[in-house]
């Protein structure tokens, strides 16, 4: 009987953890940073938003040939689908009015809670010759 109770408690906790994770959706996007829509991504330290992922994607130009991409879905109160935006510092993505959390856009880490899980990061590859940036999981 005790073993049955422990198993039920464990399974209910696993299910709760699953409900609190950002949905894993397929992402495979290629953009040309020479297009006017993404012209600002040619500069290191710049960012752009694209449609995709669970709640939109934030792209940040990290170094000459390196980009990072994160899902904009706030990792606190995941079922509410709050979306982070880059604030006036151009280094923090947050949604203070809803999920109340902030994240560094260079690595997705939490800088203010209540979130404690970083933003979901996607893989990126960049071909400087063709100016094509691929975002995928």
Secondary structure, 3 states (H helix, E strand, C coil): CHHHHHHHHHHHHHHHHHHCCCCCCCCEEEEECCCHHHHHHHCCCCEEEECCCCCCEEEEEEECCEEEEEECECCCCHHHCCECEECCCCCEEEECCCCCEEEECCCCCEEECCCCCCCCEEEEEEECCCCEEEEEC
